[in-house]
Amino acid sequence: GKLVGEVVVKNGEEPALIAANGSPQPVPAVHVAAPVDTTGAGDSFNGAYLAARLAGHAPTEAVLRAHRVAAAVVQVRGALAPFETLRAAYED
């Protein structure tokens, strides 16, 4: 069978665990003192991670960008943050 070469497990505001071509390593999350609404945080993380990987970023950098986007999303009500907010978090 074919082996999976890359796995990322997000764990809320705890570090994400990434395993990519080697041993697993934690990647610290972005702490948000007072989240407003966690709706969409996981989907936002996934989308940012995939966008970063498709843009050529290494797995660890992609997780850092994904954490920032998820942190931005939980600071607004509803599942969608303004696009410019998300772009700024992704590119930070």
N, C-alpha and C positions, 0 to 999 in steps of 0.2 A: 504494500500500500504506500500511498504518498504521505509524507510527514508534513505537518504544519510548520512553517518556518518562522512565524511571528504571531505572538499572542499578547494582548493587552487586557488586563483586568482592572477596571475602574472601581474604586471603593469609596464613593462619596468624597468627603474631604480628607480621607486618609490617602496615603501614597498609592498611586497606581502601580501595579506590578507588570513589568514588561519582560517578555522573553523573546529575544530576536537573535537567532543564530548563536546561541550560547546560554549561559546560566541566567536565571531570572534576576532582575534588579528592580528595586523600588524607585519611583520617581515622585517626589513630593508634590502634593496638590497645592492649590492656591487657597489660603484660608479666607473665608468671607465671614466677617463678624456677625452680621445680621442678615441672613438670606431672606429675601422677600417671597420667592416662589420657586420651588425646585423643579417645577414642570419643565420638561425639555432639556434638563441638564445633561442627561445621558446621551440623548440624540445629538445634542450640540457637541459634546465631547467626541462622539464617533465621527461626526461630519468633519470637524476640524482636524482630527487625527488623519482621516483618509485624505483630506485635501492637502495636508502637509506632506504626507508620504508621496502622493501623486506629484507634488511640486518638487520632489527630490530631497526633502529633509530626512535626516536620520531618525530612527524610531524614537530615541530619547527626546530630540528636539520636537518631534511631532506630538509627543505626550505633553511636553511643556506648553506648547501652543494650545492643545486641546483643553488642558486644565484652565488656561486663562480664559478661553471662550466659555467654558462651562461656568466659571466663576462670574463672568459678565452676565450670563443668562439668569442665574439665580438672584441677581440684584434687581430684576424688573418683574413686574406682574405678568403672568401668562408665559406661554412657551416660546414666544418670539421677542427677542430684543431688537432694537433698531439696527439696521445693517451696519451703519457706521460704527456703532458700539462694538459689534462683533468683529468688524475689520480691524479696529484699533487693538482689540484684545489679541487677535490672531497675529498681528504684525509686531506687537510690542517687543 
